[in-house]
Amino acid sequence: MHRLIARLKKTAHRVVRLFHTARCHTIKSKYLLTGVAFSLFLVSSPSISTEAGVLRSIGISVADLGNPYFVKLVESTASKAKELSPNPVKMHIRSDAYDLERQTEQLNQFIDEGVDLIVLTAADEYGVAPVVAKARRAGIKVIAVDVNAEGADATITTDNVQAGRIACEHLAERINHKGNFVIINGVSVSSVVERVAGCKSAISRYPDITLLSDRLNGTGSLEGGMEAMTYLMEAYDHIDAVFTINDPTALGAIQAAEQAKRGEFILASVDGAEFAKRYIDKSDIWIGTATQQPVQMAEKAVEIGLDLLNGKQIEQKFILIPSEFYEATPN
């Protein structure tokens, strides 16, 4: 457990290391307590393009580069851009820590830097609308991933309602459709709201399941999961099932339970991160995770962005990627 937590906390540093190849001539890093910002060249190149249809630079703003899911989004965006563009592509990478003001500042920087494409996980679906509109007026294509963003050229997300529903259906089945249920919620963005809605729709079919709590914000982080689960265990003597909105929150909840010597409940989450799958394979508590496809999401964002830059009409403005439930294979 301690090794796993240490690896998760170091993920932000891993981003720089993974991208630092012999062909990367420039990397600028700036680490903040609540966010990460850096730029890199996939190959040496000018960063601003005025030529229609040419992709020379991408600005990407995601919520948390300490979360392997968002790291994979960034990695896959960069690798797909390098694969598809005949030109050198510069990546401007930012972490907004779910802070709308910070993300607005980041997107304004992208506009000033003259990027061709912005890929973002919105800190606030509607709050980003003014700066998204500003970017589009400047001729920049804007693709929202993971979370809806009002006014974006296209949006690509997991079917989050389905993800929450299948996770909680599995939990309900494992507790024989009765018992005390808690949800560790998260930041109020569309993906989280939809996962919780899907979960609640699943358990609402079973009158013998009591939802004790669904309002605690675990902030989508290991630390937040620990804090929320600690509070829930102090508030309730017995819990049968826990749903968390992502895998880092789940890991924090499990650590809190271990410290409190509480093991009466089972838990399911959303993300499908590799660290989660490894833990689930040997865990009696964490029964599964509803998967997301960050690679597919990022690659589709770059493909659509290039199509838009080349003046093509896109067939779908809103794309939902189905989720599957990962659980340990029975021995």
Protein Blocks (a to p, Z undefined) as FASTA:
>chain_A
ZZmmmmmmmmmmmmmmmmmcfklmbdcddddfkbccddddfbdcdfbdfbehiafbdcdd
dfblkbmklmmmmmmmmmmmmmmpmbdcddddddekhpaklmmmmmmmmmmnopabdcdd
dfblklmmmmmmmmmmnopacddehiacehiabdcdddfklmmmmmmmmmmmmnoopajd
ddddddddfklmmmmmmmmmmmmmpmkbccfbfkbcghlpaklmmmmmmmmmmmpmbdfb
dcdfbfklmmmmmmmmmmnopakbccddehjpaklmmmmmmccklnbdcdddfklmmmmm
mmmmmmmmnopacfblbdcddddddddddZZ
